[in-house]
Amino acid sequence: MTTPVPTRFTDEELTLIDDLVEQGIGGNRSAVIRRALHELADRVRRARVGAEIAASYRQHPQSAEDDELAMASAIALTEAESW
């Protein structure tokens, strides 16, 4: 079930939406707007997760011991290859 949400768009915005419909991004204006909403929500979620990861690294910076462990793991993986 969908619920109508009255909104207003400028002529320029409608032209953008109609161009996207013509490009096959959505079958109609509503489909384009719904897709845009989902893509915006995904972008916001990804930005929030990225910010949380960056904040975590700032709070707990990688140590020299972490670097050594990462290098040892990389060497082990490379040596395990059958090249």
mmCIF file of the N, C-alpha and C atoms, coordinates in Angstrom:
data_MODEL
# 
_entry.id   MODEL 
# 
loop_
_atom_site.group_PDB 
_atom_site.id 
_atom_site.type_symbol 
_atom_site.label_atom_id 
_atom_site.label_alt_id 
_atom_site.label_comp_id 
_atom_site.label_asym_id 
_atom_site.label_entity_id 
_atom_site.label_seq_id 
_atom_site.pdbx_PDB_ins_code 
_atom_site.Cartn_x 
_atom_site.Cartn_y 
_atom_site.Cartn_z 
_atom_site.occupancy 
_atom_site.B_iso_or_equiv 
_atom_site.pdbx_formal_charge 
_atom_site.auth_seq_id 
_atom_site.auth_comp_id 
_atom_site.auth_asym_id 
_atom_site.auth_atom_id 
_atom_site.pdbx_PDB_model_num 
ATOM 1   N N  . MET A 1 1  ? 0.833  -1.172  0.000   1.00 0.00 ? 1  MET A N  1 
ATOM 2   C CA . MET A 1 1  ? 0.000  0.000   0.000   1.00 0.00 ? 1  MET A CA 1 
ATOM 3   C C  . MET A 1 1  ? 0.885  1.244   0.000   1.00 0.00 ? 1  MET A C  1 
ATOM 4   N N  . THR A 1 2  ? 0.517  2.225   -0.746  1.00 0.00 ? 2  THR A N  1 
ATOM 5   C CA . THR A 1 2  ? 1.242  3.491   -0.757  1.00 0.00 ? 2  THR A CA 1 
ATOM 6   C C  . THR A 1 2  ? 0.331  4.597   -0.266  1.00 0.00 ? 2  THR A C  1 
ATOM 7   N N  . THR A 1 3  ? 0.953  5.632   0.233   1.00 0.00 ? 3  THR A N  1 
ATOM 8   C CA . THR A 1 3  ? 0.214  6.791   0.733   1.00 0.00 ? 3  THR A CA 1 
ATOM 9   C C  . THR A 1 3  ? 0.617  8.012   -0.071  1.00 0.00 ? 3  THR A C  1 
ATOM 10  N N  . PRO A 1 4  ? -0.325 8.710   -0.647  1.00 0.00 ? 4  PRO A N  1 
ATOM 11  C CA . PRO A 1 4  ? 0.026  9.928   -1.378  1.00 0.00 ? 4  PRO A CA 1 
ATOM 12  C C  . PRO A 1 4  ? 0.608  10.977  -0.430  1.00 0.00 ? 4  PRO A C  1 
ATOM 13  N N  . VAL A 1 5  ? 1.667  11.637  -0.898  1.00 0.00 ? 5  VAL A N  1 
ATOM 14  C CA . VAL A 1 5  ? 2.287  12.707  -0.126  1.00 0.00 ? 5  VAL A CA 1 
ATOM 15  C C  . VAL A 1 5  ? 2.334  13.936  -1.035  1.00 0.00 ? 5  VAL A C  1 
ATOM 16  N N  . PRO A 1 6  ? 1.435  14.878  -0.790  1.00 0.00 ? 6  PRO A N  1 
ATOM 17  C CA . PRO A 1 6  ? 1.430  16.078  -1.632  1.00 0.00 ? 6  PRO A CA 1 
ATOM 18  C C  . PRO A 1 6  ? 2.733  16.851  -1.472  1.00 0.00 ? 6  PRO A C  1 
ATOM 19  N N  . THR A 1 7  ? 3.312  17.244  -2.568  1.00 0.00 ? 7  THR A N  1 
ATOM 20  C CA . THR A 1 7  ? 4.528  18.060  -2.541  1.00 0.00 ? 7  THR A CA 1 
ATOM 21  C C  . THR A 1 7  ? 4.555  18.927  -3.785  1.00 0.00 ? 7  THR A C  1 
ATOM 22  N N  . ARG A 1 8  ? 5.398  19.897  -3.756  1.00 0.00 ? 8  ARG A N  1 
ATOM 23  C CA . ARG A 1 8  ? 5.493  20.801  -4.902  1.00 0.00 ? 8  ARG A CA 1 
ATOM 24  C C  . ARG A 1 8  ? 6.919  20.774  -5.438  1.00 0.00 ? 8  ARG A C  1 
ATOM 25  N N  . PHE A 1 9  ? 7.025  20.817  -6.769  1.00 0.00 ? 9  PHE A N  1 
ATOM 26  C CA . PHE A 1 9  ? 8.319  20.866  -7.434  1.00 0.00 ? 9  PHE A CA 1 
ATOM 27  C C  . PHE A 1 9  ? 8.341  22.059  -8.372  1.00 0.00 ? 9  PHE A C  1 
ATOM 28  N N  . THR A 1 10 ? 9.517  22.624  -8.531  1.00 0.00 ? 10 THR A N  1 
ATOM 29  C CA . THR A 1 10 ? 9.671  23.703  -9.503  1.00 0.00 ? 10 THR A CA 1 
ATOM 30  C C  . THR A 1 10 ? 9.644  23.095  -10.909 1.00 0.00 ? 10 THR A C  1 
ATOM 31  N N  . ASP A 1 11 ? 9.483  23.939  -11.898 1.00 0.00 ? 11 ASP A N  1 
ATOM 32  C CA . ASP A 1 11 ? 9.526  23.463  -13.275 1.00 0.00 ? 11 ASP A CA 1 
ATOM 33  C C  . ASP A 1 11 ? 10.865 22.801  -13.575 1.00 0.00 ? 11 ASP A C  1 
ATOM 34  N N  . GLU A 1 12 ? 11.931 23.380  -13.050 1.00 0.00 ? 12 GLU A N  1 
ATOM 35  C CA . GLU A 1 12 ? 13.269 22.809  -13.266 1.00 0.00 ? 12 GLU A CA 1 
ATOM 36  C C  . GLU A 1 12 ? 13.374 21.416  -12.641 1.00 0.00 ? 12 GLU A C  1 
ATOM 37  N N  . GLU A 1 13 ? 12.852 21.255  -11.436 1.00 0.00 ? 13 GLU A N  1 
ATOM 38  C CA . GLU A 1 13 ? 12.890 19.938  -10.776 1.00 0.00 ? 13 GLU A CA 1 
ATOM 39  C C  . GLU A 1 13 ? 12.061 18.917  -11.545 1.00 0.00 ? 13 GLU A C  1 
ATOM 40  N N  . LEU A 1 14 ? 10.895 19.331  -12.023 1.00 0.00 ? 14 LEU A N  1 
ATOM 41  C CA . LEU A 1 14 ? 10.067 18.415  -12.813 1.00 0.00 ? 14 LEU A CA 1 
ATOM 42  C C  . LEU A 1 14 ? 10.770 18.015  -14.102 1.00 0.00 ? 14 LEU A C  1 
ATOM 43  N N  . THR A 1 15 ? 11.477 18.943  -14.711 1.00 0.00 ? 15 THR A N  1 
ATOM 44  C CA . THR A 1 15 ? 12.238 18.621  -15.917 1.00 0.00 ? 15 THR A CA 1 
ATOM 45  C C  . THR A 1 15 ? 13.301 17.580  -15.600 1.00 0.00 ? 15 THR A C  1 
ATOM 46  N N  . LEU A 1 16 ? 13.998 17.742  -14.464 1.00 0.00 ? 16 LEU A N  1 
ATOM 47  C CA . LEU A 1 16 ? 14.992 16.749  -14.052 1.00 0.00 ? 16 LEU A CA 1 
ATOM 48  C C  . LEU A 1 16 ? 14.360 15.383  -13.845 1.00 0.00 ? 16 LEU A C  1 
ATOM 49  N N  . ILE A 1 17 ? 13.238 15.352  -13.171 1.00 0.00 ? 17 ILE A N  1 
ATOM 50  C CA . ILE A 1 17 ? 12.538 14.088  -12.912 1.00 0.00 ? 17 ILE A CA 1 
ATOM 51  C C  . ILE A 1 17 ? 12.101 13.463  -14.229 1.00 0.00 ? 17 ILE A C  1 
ATOM 52  N N  . ASP A 1 18 ? 11.512 14.264  -15.107 1.00 0.00 ? 18 ASP A N  1 
ATOM 53  C CA . ASP A 1 18 ? 11.047 13.741  -16.398 1.00 0.00 ? 18 ASP A CA 1 
ATOM 54  C C  . ASP A 1 18 ? 12.221 13.232  -17.239 1.00 0.00 ? 18 ASP A C  1 
ATOM 55  N N  . ASP A 1 19 ? 13.352 13.915  -17.185 1.00 0.00 ? 19 ASP A N  1 
ATOM 56  C CA . ASP A 1 19 ? 14.540 13.443  -17.903 1.00 0.00 ? 19 ASP A CA 1 
ATOM 57  C C  . ASP A 1 19 ? 14.975 12.076  -17.386 1.00 0.00 ? 19 ASP A C  1 
ATOM 58  N N  . LEU A 1 20 ? 14.905 11.895  -16.071 1.00 0.00 ? 20 LEU A N  1 
ATOM 59  C CA . LEU A 1 20 ? 15.271 10.594  -15.494 1.00 0.00 ? 20 LEU A CA 1 
ATOM 60  C C  . LEU A 1 20 ? 14.286 9.504   -15.910 1.00 0.00 ? 20 LEU A C  1 
ATOM 61  N N  . VAL A 1 21 ? 13.021 9.842   -15.999 1.00 0.00 ? 21 VAL A N  1 
ATOM 62  C CA . VAL A 1 21 ? 12.022 8.884   -16.481 1.00 0.00 ? 21 VAL A CA 1 
ATOM 63  C C  . VAL A 1 21 ? 12.363 8.494   -17.919 1.00 0.00 ? 21 VAL A C  1 
ATOM 64  N N  . GLU A 1 22 ? 12.675 9.484   -18.747 1.00 0.00 ? 22 GLU A N  1 
ATOM 65  C CA . GLU A 1 22 ? 13.017 9.219   -20.148 1.00 0.00 ? 22 GLU A CA 1 
ATOM 66  C C  . GLU A 1 22 ? 14.265 8.357   -20.269 1.00 0.00 ? 22 GLU A C  1 
ATOM 67  N N  . GLN A 1 23 ? 15.190 8.493   -19.325 1.00 0.00 ? 23 GLN A N  1 
ATOM 68  C CA . GLN A 1 23 ? 16.419 7.693   -19.330 1.00 0.00 ? 23 GLN A CA 1 
ATOM 69  C C  . GLN A 1 23 ? 16.193 6.285   -18.783 1.00 0.00 ? 23 GLN A C  1 
ATOM 70  N N  . GLY A 1 24 ? 14.989 6.015   -18.319 1.00 0.00 ? 24 GLY A N  1 
ATOM 71  C CA . GLY A 1 24 ? 14.676 4.685   -17.812 1.00 0.00 ? 24 GLY A CA 1 
ATOM 72  C C  . GLY A 1 24 ? 15.049 4.454   -16.365 1.00 0.00 ? 24 GLY A C  1 
ATOM 73  N N  . ILE A 1 25 ? 15.343 5.520   -15.636 1.00 0.00 ? 25 ILE A N  1 
ATOM 74  C CA . ILE A 1 25 ? 15.699 5.384   -14.223 1.00 0.00 ? 25 ILE A CA 1 
ATOM 75  C C  . ILE A 1 25 ? 14.495 4.911   -13.419 1.00 0.00 ? 25 ILE A C  1 
ATOM 76  N N  . GLY A 1 26 ? 13.328 5.304   -13.857 1.00 0.00 ? 26 GLY A N  1 
ATOM 77  C CA . GLY A 1 26 ? 12.084 4.864   -13.237 1.00 0.00 ? 26 GLY A CA 1 
ATOM 78  C C  . GLY A 1 26 ? 10.990 4.902   -14.288 1.00 0.00 ? 26 GLY A C  1 
ATOM 79  N N  . GLY A 1 27 ? 9.959  4.138   -14.085 1.00 0.00 ? 27 GLY A N  1 
ATOM 80  C CA . GLY A 1 27 ? 8.884  4.075   -15.060 1.00 0.00 ? 27 GLY A CA 1 
ATOM 81  C C  . GLY A 1 27 ? 8.001  5.306   -15.085 1.00 0.00 ? 27 GLY A C  1 
ATOM 82  N N  . ASN A 1 28 ? 8.037  6.075   -14.016 1.00 0.00 ? 28 ASN A N  1 
ATOM 83  C CA . ASN A 1 28 ? 7.235  7.293   -13.929 1.00 0.00 ? 28 ASN A CA 1 
ATOM 84  C C  . ASN A 1 28 ? 7.855  8.207   -12.866 1.00 0.00 ? 28 ASN A C  1 
ATOM 85  N N  . ARG A 1 29 ? 7.262  9.367   -12.687 1.00 0.00 ? 29 ARG A N  1 
ATOM 86  C CA . ARG A 1 29 ? 7.812  10.321  -11.717 1.00 0.00 ? 29 ARG A CA 1 
ATOM 87  C C  . ARG A 1 29 ? 7.889  9.740   -10.314 1.00 0.00 ? 29 ARG A C  1 
ATOM 88  N N  . SER A 1 30 ? 6.835  9.068   -9.912  1.00 0.00 ? 30 SER A N  1 
ATOM 89  C CA . SER A 1 30 ? 6.810  8.501   -8.552  1.00 0.00 ? 30 SER A CA 1 
ATOM 90  C C  . SER A 1 30 ? 7.941  7.500   -8.349  1.00 0.00 ? 30 SER A C  1 
ATOM 91  N N  . ALA A 1 31 ? 8.183  6.672   -9.361  1.00 0.00 ? 31 ALA A N  1 
ATOM 92  C CA . ALA A 1 31 ? 9.246  5.668   -9.248  1.00 0.00 ? 31 ALA A CA 1 
ATOM 93  C C  . ALA A 1 31 ? 10.615 6.336   -9.133  1.00 0.00 ? 31 ALA A C  1 
ATOM 94  N N  . VAL A 1 32 ? 10.823 7.403   -9.890  1.00 0.00 ? 32 VAL A N  1 
ATOM 95  C CA . VAL A 1 32 ? 12.090 8.135   -9.812  1.00 0.00 ? 32 VAL A CA 1 
ATOM 96  C C  . VAL A 1 32 ? 12.257 8.743   -8.427  1.00 0.00 ? 32 VAL A C  1 
ATOM 97  N N  . ILE A 1 33 ? 11.216 9.351   -7.909  1.00 0.00 ? 33 ILE A N  1 
ATOM 98  C CA . ILE A 1 33 ? 11.284 9.983   -6.584  1.00 0.00 ? 33 ILE A CA 1 
ATOM 99  C C  . ILE A 1 33 ? 11.524 8.932   -5.506  1.00 0.00 ? 33 ILE A C  1 
ATOM 100 N N  . ARG A 1 34 ? 10.843 7.785   -5.585  1.00 0.00 ? 34 ARG A N  1 
ATOM 101 C CA . ARG A 1 34 ? 11.065 6.715   -4.597  1.00 0.00 ? 34 ARG A CA 1 
ATOM 102 C C  . ARG A 1 34 ? 12.500 6.215   -4.664  1.00 0.00 ? 34 ARG A C  1 
ATOM 103 N N  . ARG A 1 35 ? 13.013 6.029   -5.891  1.00 0.00 ? 35 ARG A N  1 
ATOM 104 C CA . ARG A 1 35 ? 14.395 5.557   -6.030  1.00 0.00 ? 35 ARG A CA 1 
ATOM 105 C C  . ARG A 1 35 ? 15.358 6.580   -5.438  1.00 0.00 ? 35 ARG A C  1 
ATOM 106 N N  . ALA A 1 36 ? 15.115 7.859   -5.718  1.00 0.00 ? 36 ALA A N  1 
ATOM 107 C CA . ALA A 1 36 ? 15.978 8.904   -5.170  1.00 0.00 ? 36 ALA A CA 1 
ATOM 108 C C  . ALA A 1 36 ? 15.957 8.886   -3.647  1.00 0.00 ? 36 ALA A C  1 
ATOM 109 N N  . LEU A 1 37 ? 14.790 8.678   -3.069  1.00 0.00 ? 37 LEU A N  1 
ATOM 110 C CA . LEU A 1 37 ? 14.669 8.612   -1.618  1.00 0.00 ? 37 LEU A CA 1 
ATOM 111 C C  . LEU A 1 37 ? 15.504 7.470   -1.050  1.00 0.00 ? 37 LEU A C  1 
ATOM 112 N N  . HIS A 1 38 ? 15.395 6.300   -1.667  1.00 0.00 ? 38 HIS A N  1 
ATOM 113 C CA . HIS A 1 38 ? 16.160 5.138   -1.189  1.00 0.00 ? 38 HIS A CA 1 
ATOM 114 C C  . HIS A 1 38 ? 17.665 5.365   -1.343  1.00 0.00 ? 38 HIS A C  1 
ATOM 115 N N  . GLU A 1 39 ? 18.066 5.965   -2.454  1.00 0.00 ? 39 GLU A N  1 
ATOM 116 C CA . GLU A 1 39 ? 19.495 6.219   -2.658  1.00 0.00 ? 39 GLU A CA 1 
ATOM 117 C C  . GLU A 1 39 ? 20.012 7.261   -1.675  1.00 0.00 ? 39 GLU A C  1 
ATOM 118 N N  . LEU A 1 40 ? 19.217 8.282   -1.377  1.00 0.00 ? 40 LEU A N  1 
ATOM 119 C CA . LEU A 1 40 ? 19.618 9.281   -0.381  1.00 0.00 ? 40 LEU A CA 1 
ATOM 120 C C  . LEU A 1 40 ? 19.728 8.638   0.999   1.00 0.00 ? 40 LEU A C  1 
ATOM 121 N N  . ALA A 1 41 ? 18.759 7.819   1.357   1.00 0.00 ? 41 ALA A N  1 
ATOM 122 C CA . ALA A 1 41 ? 18.799 7.150   2.667   1.00 0.00 ? 41 ALA A CA 1 
ATOM 123 C C  . ALA A 1 41 ? 20.036 6.257   2.771   1.00 0.00 ? 41 ALA A C  1 
ATOM 124 N N  . ASP A 1 42 ? 20.385 5.560   1.693   1.00 0.00 ? 42 ASP A N  1 
ATOM 125 C CA . ASP A 1 42 ? 21.575 4.716   1.689   1.00 0.00 ? 42 ASP A CA 1 
ATOM 126 C C  . ASP A 1 42 ? 22.836 5.557   1.821   1.00 0.00 ? 42 ASP A C  1 
ATOM 127 N N  . ARG A 1 43 ? 22.899 6.689   1.120   1.00 0.00 ? 43 ARG A N  1 
ATOM 128 C CA . ARG A 1 43 ? 24.063 7.573   1.189   1.00 0.00 ? 43 ARG A CA 1 
ATOM 129 C C  . ARG A 1 43 ? 24.234 8.114   2.607   1.00 0.00 ? 43 ARG A C  1 
ATOM 130 N N  . VAL A 1 44 ? 23.134 8.510   3.234   1.00 0.00 ? 44 VAL A N  1 
ATOM 131 C CA . VAL A 1 44 ? 23.198 9.031   4.604   1.00 0.00 ? 44 VAL A CA 1 
ATOM 132 C C  . VAL A 1 44 ? 23.661 7.938   5.555   1.00 0.00 ? 44 VAL A C  1 
ATOM 133 N N  . ARG A 1 45 ? 23.134 6.724   5.389   1.00 0.00 ? 45 ARG A N  1 
ATOM 134 C CA . ARG A 1 45 ? 23.537 5.604   6.253   1.00 0.00 ? 45 ARG A CA 1 
ATOM 135 C C  . ARG A 1 45 ? 25.021 5.309   6.092   1.00 0.00 ? 45 ARG A C  1 
ATOM 136 N N  . ARG A 1 46 ? 25.501 5.261   4.847   1.00 0.00 ? 46 ARG A N  1 
ATOM 137 C CA . ARG A 1 46 ? 26.916 4.981   4.598   1.00 0.00 ? 46 ARG A CA 1 
ATOM 138 C C  . ARG A 1 46 ? 27.813 6.073   5.175   1.00 0.00 ? 46 ARG A C  1 
ATOM 139 N N  . ALA A 1 47 ? 27.395 7.322   5.049   1.00 0.00 ? 47 ALA A N  1 
ATOM 140 C CA . ALA A 1 47 ? 28.182 8.429   5.613   1.00 0.00 ? 47 ALA A CA 1 
ATOM 141 C C  . ALA A 1 47 ? 28.251 8.315   7.133   1.00 0.00 ? 47 ALA A C  1 
ATOM 142 N N  . ARG A 1 48 ? 27.129 7.942   7.747   1.00 0.00 ? 48 ARG A N  1 
ATOM 143 C CA . ARG A 1 48 ? 27.101 7.800   9.208   1.00 0.00 ? 48 ARG A CA 1 
ATOM 144 C C  . ARG A 1 48 ? 28.022 6.659   9.642   1.00 0.00 ? 48 ARG A C  1 
ATOM 145 N N  . VAL A 1 49 ? 27.966 5.536   8.953   1.00 0.00 ? 49 VAL A N  1 
ATOM 146 C CA . VAL A 1 49 ? 28.832 4.402   9.296   1.00 0.00 ? 49 VAL A CA 1 
ATOM 147 C C  . VAL A 1 49 ? 30.300 4.788   9.097   1.00 0.00 ? 49 VAL A C  1 
ATOM 148 N N  . GLY A 1 50 ? 30.598 5.475   7.998   1.00 0.00 ? 50 GLY A N  1 
ATOM 149 C CA . GLY A 1 50 ? 31.966 5.919   7.754   1.00 0.00 ? 50 GLY A CA 1 
ATOM 150 C C  . GLY A 1 50 ? 32.468 6.845   8.844   1.00 0.00 ? 50 GLY A C  1 
ATOM 151 N N  . ALA A 1 51 ? 31.616 7.762   9.273   1.00 0.00 ? 51 ALA A N  1 
ATOM 152 C CA . ALA A 1 51 ? 31.989 8.688   10.348  1.00 0.00 ? 51 ALA A CA 1 
ATOM 153 C C  . ALA A 1 51 ? 32.234 7.929   11.651  1.00 0.00 ? 51 ALA A C  1 
ATOM 154 N N  . GLU A 1 52 ? 31.422 6.916   11.923  1.00 0.00 ? 52 GLU A N  1 
ATOM 155 C CA . GLU A 1 52 ? 31.608 6.115   13.137  1.00 0.00 ? 52 GLU A CA 1 
ATOM 156 C C  . GLU A 1 52 ? 32.916 5.338   13.081  1.00 0.00 ? 52 GLU A C  1 
ATOM 157 N N  . ILE A 1 53 ? 33.248 4.796   11.916  1.00 0.00 ? 53 ILE A N  1 
ATOM 158 C CA . ILE A 1 53 ? 34.514 4.061   11.763  1.00 0.00 ? 53 ILE A CA 1 
ATOM 159 C C  . ILE A 1 53 ? 35.687 5.013   11.955  1.00 0.00 ? 53 ILE A C  1 
ATOM 160 N N  . ALA A 1 54 ? 35.626 6.186   11.324  1.00 0.00 ? 54 ALA A N  1 
ATOM 161 C CA . ALA A 1 54 ? 36.710 7.165   11.458  1.00 0.00 ? 54 ALA A CA 1 
ATOM 162 C C  . ALA A 1 54 ? 36.870 7.601   12.910  1.00 0.00 ? 54 ALA A C  1 
ATOM 163 N N  . ALA A 1 55 ? 35.754 7.843   13.598  1.00 0.00 ? 55 ALA A N  1 
ATOM 164 C CA . ALA A 1 55 ? 35.812 8.245   15.004  1.00 0.00 ? 55 ALA A CA 1 
ATOM 165 C C  . ALA A 1 55 ? 36.439 7.143   15.848  1.00 0.00 ? 55 ALA A C  1 
ATOM 166 N N  . SER A 1 56 ? 36.131 5.905   15.526  1.00 0.00 ? 56 SER A N  1 
ATOM 167 C CA . SER A 1 56 ? 36.696 4.781   16.266  1.00 0.00 ? 56 SER A CA 1 
ATOM 168 C C  . SER A 1 56 ? 38.209 4.719   16.096  1.00 0.00 ? 56 SER A C  1 
ATOM 169 N N  . TYR A 1 57 ? 38.674 4.943   14.853  1.00 0.00 ? 57 TYR A N  1 
ATOM 170 C CA . TYR A 1 57 ? 40.119 4.947   14.628  1.00 0.00 ? 57 TYR A CA 1 
ATOM 171 C C  . TYR A 1 57 ? 40.794 6.117   15.334  1.00 0.00 ? 57 TYR A C  1 
ATOM 172 N N  . ARG A 1 58 ? 40.103 7.264   15.418  1.00 0.00 ? 58 ARG A N  1 
ATOM 173 C CA . ARG A 1 58 ? 40.680 8.394   16.147  1.00 0.00 ? 58 ARG A CA 1 
ATOM 174 C C  . ARG A 1 58 ? 40.771 8.093   17.645  1.00 0.00 ? 58 ARG A C  1 
ATOM 175 N N  . GLN A 1 59 ? 39.762 7.402   18.173  1.00 0.00 ? 59 GLN A N  1 
ATOM 176 C CA . GLN A 1 59 ? 39.755 7.073   19.598  1.00 0.00 ? 59 GLN A CA 1 
ATOM 177 C C  . GLN A 1 59 ? 40.745 5.955   19.922  1.00 0.00 ? 59 GLN A C  1 
ATOM 178 N N  . HIS A 1 60 ? 40.916 5.039   18.979  1.00 0.00 ? 60 HIS A N  1 
ATOM 179 C CA . HIS A 1 60 ? 41.800 3.881   19.181  1.00 0.00 ? 60 HIS A CA 1 
ATOM 180 C C  . HIS A 1 60 ? 42.717 3.747   17.969  1.00 0.00 ? 60 HIS A C  1 
ATOM 181 N N  . PRO A 1 61 ? 43.733 4.603   17.878  1.00 0.00 ? 61 PRO A N  1 
ATOM 182 C CA . PRO A 1 61 ? 44.617 4.572   16.701  1.00 0.00 ? 61 PRO A CA 1 
ATOM 183 C C  . PRO A 1 61 ? 45.334 3.232   16.576  1.00 0.00 ? 61 PRO A C  1 
ATOM 184 N N  . GLN A 1 62 ? 45.659 2.913   15.331  1.00 0.00 ? 62 GLN A N  1 
ATOM 185 C CA . GLN A 1 62 ? 46.387 1.678   15.058  1.00 0.00 ? 62 GLN A CA 1 
ATOM 186 C C  . GLN A 1 62 ? 47.784 1.788   15.647  1.00 0.00 ? 62 GLN A C  1 
ATOM 187 N N  . SER A 1 63 ? 48.265 0.719   16.268  1.00 0.00 ? 63 SER A N  1 
ATOM 188 C CA . SER A 1 63 ? 49.576 0.733   16.913  1.00 0.00 ? 63 SER A CA 1 
ATOM 189 C C  . SER A 1 63 ? 50.610 0.039   16.027  1.00 0.00 ? 63 SER A C  1 
ATOM 190 N N  . ALA A 1 64 ? 51.865 0.180   16.402  1.00 0.00 ? 64 ALA A N  1 
ATOM 191 C CA . ALA A 1 64 ? 52.943 -0.500  15.681  1.00 0.00 ? 64 ALA A CA 1 
ATOM 192 C C  . ALA A 1 64 ? 52.743 -2.012  15.756  1.00 0.00 ? 64 ALA A C  1 
ATOM 193 N N  . GLU A 1 65 ? 52.229 -2.484  16.878  1.00 0.00 ? 65 GLU A N  1 
ATOM 194 C CA . GLU A 1 65 ? 51.958 -3.917  17.029  1.00 0.00 ? 65 GLU A CA 1 
ATOM 195 C C  . GLU A 1 65 ? 50.890 -4.370  16.021  1.00 0.00 ? 65 GLU A C  1 
ATOM 196 N N  . ASP A 1 66 ? 49.870 -3.535  15.823  1.00 0.00 ? 66 ASP A N  1 
ATOM 197 C CA . ASP A 1 66 ? 48.838 -3.845  14.824  1.00 0.00 ? 66 ASP A CA 1 
ATOM 198 C C  . ASP A 1 66 ? 49.459 -3.927  13.435  1.00 0.00 ? 66 ASP A C  1 
ATOM 199 N N  . ASP A 1 67 ? 50.386 -2.983  13.136  1.00 0.00 ? 67 ASP A N  1 
ATOM 200 C CA . ASP A 1 67 ? 51.053 -2.980  11.834  1.00 0.00 ? 67 ASP A CA 1 
ATOM 201 C C  . ASP A 1 67 ? 51.858 -4.261  11.633  1.00 0.00 ? 67 ASP A C  1 
ATOM 202 N N  . GLU A 1 68 ? 52.569 -4.680  12.660  1.00 0.00 ? 68 GLU A N  1 
ATOM 203 C CA . GLU A 1 68 ? 53.381 -5.895  12.574  1.00 0.00 ? 68 GLU A CA 1 
ATOM 204 C C  . GLU A 1 68 ? 52.498 -7.117  12.353  1.00 0.00 ? 68 GLU A C  1 
ATOM 205 N N  . LEU A 1 69 ? 51.383 -7.181  13.047  1.00 0.00 ? 69 LEU A N  1 
ATOM 206 C CA . LEU A 1 69 ? 50.465 -8.307  12.888  1.00 0.00 ? 69 LEU A CA 1 
ATOM 207 C C  . LEU A 1 69 ? 49.872 -8.322  11.481  1.00 0.00 ? 69 LEU A C  1 
ATOM 208 N N  . ALA A 1 70 ? 49.496 -7.160  10.965  1.00 0.00 ? 70 ALA A N  1 
ATOM 209 C CA . ALA A 1 70 ? 48.950 -7.072  9.615   1.00 0.00 ? 70 ALA A CA 1 
ATOM 210 C C  . ALA A 1 70 ? 49.986 -7.508  8.590   1.00 0.00 ? 70 ALA A C  1 
ATOM 211 N N  . MET A 1 71 ? 51.227 -7.083  8.760   1.00 0.00 ? 71 MET A N  1 
ATOM 212 C CA . MET A 1 71 ? 52.294 -7.467  7.828   1.00 0.00 ? 71 MET A CA 1 
ATOM 213 C C  . MET A 1 71 ? 52.549 -8.970  7.895   1.00 0.00 ? 71 MET A C  1 
ATOM 214 N N  . ALA A 1 72 ? 52.563 -9.534  9.085   1.00 0.00 ? 72 ALA A N  1 
ATOM 215 C CA . ALA A 1 72 ? 52.777 -10.971 9.231   1.00 0.00 ? 72 ALA A CA 1 
ATOM 216 C C  . ALA A 1 72 ? 51.649 -11.748 8.556   1.00 0.00 ? 72 ALA A C  1 
ATOM 217 N N  . SER A 1 73 ? 50.431 -11.273 8.701   1.00 0.00 ? 73 SER A N  1 
ATOM 218 C CA . SER A 1 73 ? 49.292 -11.936 8.061   1.00 0.00 ? 73 SER A CA 1 
ATOM 219 C C  . SER A 1 73 ? 49.402 -11.834 6.541   1.00 0.00 ? 73 SER A C  1 
ATOM 220 N N  . ALA A 1 74 ? 49.795 -10.683 6.034   1.00 0.00 ? 74 ALA A N  1 
ATOM 221 C CA . ALA A 1 74 ? 49.937 -10.502 4.587   1.00 0.00 ? 74 ALA A CA 1 
ATOM 222 C C  . ALA A 1 74 ? 51.019 -11.417 4.030   1.00 0.00 ? 74 ALA A C  1 
ATOM 223 N N  . ILE A 1 75 ? 52.135 -11.516 4.740   1.00 0.00 ? 75 ILE A N  1 
ATOM 224 C CA . ILE A 1 75 ? 53.216 -12.403 4.304   1.00 0.00 ? 75 ILE A CA 1 
ATOM 225 C C  . ILE A 1 75 ? 52.750 -13.850 4.308   1.00 0.00 ? 75 ILE A C  1 
ATOM 226 N N  . ALA A 1 76 ? 52.061 -14.256 5.355   1.00 0.00 ? 76 ALA A N  1 
ATOM 227 C CA . ALA A 1 76 ? 51.568 -15.641 5.445   1.00 0.00 ? 76 ALA A CA 1 
ATOM 228 C C  . ALA A 1 76 ? 50.608 -15.947 4.308   1.00 0.00 ? 76 ALA A C  1 
ATOM 229 N N  . LEU A 1 77 ? 49.704 -15.036 4.006   1.00 0.00 ? 77 LEU A N  1 
ATOM 230 C CA . LEU A 1 77 ? 48.754 -15.250 2.911   1.00 0.00 ? 77 LEU A CA 1 
ATOM 231 C C  . LEU A 1 77 ? 49.473 -15.346 1.571   1.00 0.00 ? 77 LEU A C  1 
ATOM 232 N N  . THR A 1 78 ? 50.474 -14.497 1.373   1.00 0.00 ? 78 THR A N  1 
ATOM 233 C CA . THR A 1 78 ? 51.233 -14.503 0.119   1.00 0.00 ? 78 THR A CA 1 
ATOM 234 C C  . THR A 1 78 ? 52.010 -15.809 -0.016  1.00 0.00 ? 78 THR A C  1 
ATOM 235 N N  . GLU A 1 79 ? 52.625 -16.255 1.049   1.00 0.00 ? 79 GLU A N  1 
ATOM 236 C CA . GLU A 1 79 ? 53.400 -17.493 1.011   1.00 0.00 ? 79 GLU A CA 1 
ATOM 237 C C  . GLU A 1 79 ? 52.504 -18.715 0.812   1.00 0.00 ? 79 GLU A C  1 
ATOM 238 N N  . ALA A 1 80 ? 51.250 -18.620 1.233   1.00 0.00 ? 80 ALA A N  1 
ATOM 239 C CA . ALA A 1 80 ? 50.323 -19.749 1.097   1.00 0.00 ? 80 ALA A CA 1 
ATOM 240 C C  . ALA A 1 80 ? 49.828 -19.911 -0.341  1.00 0.00 ? 80 ALA A C  1 
ATOM 241 N N  . GLU A 1 81 ? 50.015 -18.884 -1.176  1.00 0.00 ? 81 GLU A N  1 
ATOM 242 C CA . GLU A 1 81 ? 49.572 -18.945 -2.569  1.00 0.00 ? 81 GLU A CA 1 
ATOM 243 C C  . GLU A 1 81 ? 50.431 -19.934 -3.355  1.00 0.00 ? 81 GLU A C  1 
ATOM 244 N N  . SER A 1 82 ? 49.795 -20.555 -4.336  1.00 0.00 ? 82 SER A N  1 
ATOM 245 C CA . SER A 1 82 ? 50.526 -21.560 -5.137  1.00 0.00 ? 82 SER A CA 1 
ATOM 246 C C  . SER A 1 82 ? 51.202 -20.949 -6.358  1.00 0.00 ? 82 SER A C  1 
ATOM 247 N N  . TRP A 1 83 ? 51.160 -19.672 -6.513  1.00 0.00 ? 83 TRP A N  1 
ATOM 248 C CA . TRP A 1 83 ? 51.722 -18.921 -7.625  1.00 0.00 ? 83 TRP A CA 1 
ATOM 249 C C  . TRP A 1 83 ? 52.155 -19.859 -8.683  1.00 0.00 ? 83 TRP A C  1 
# 
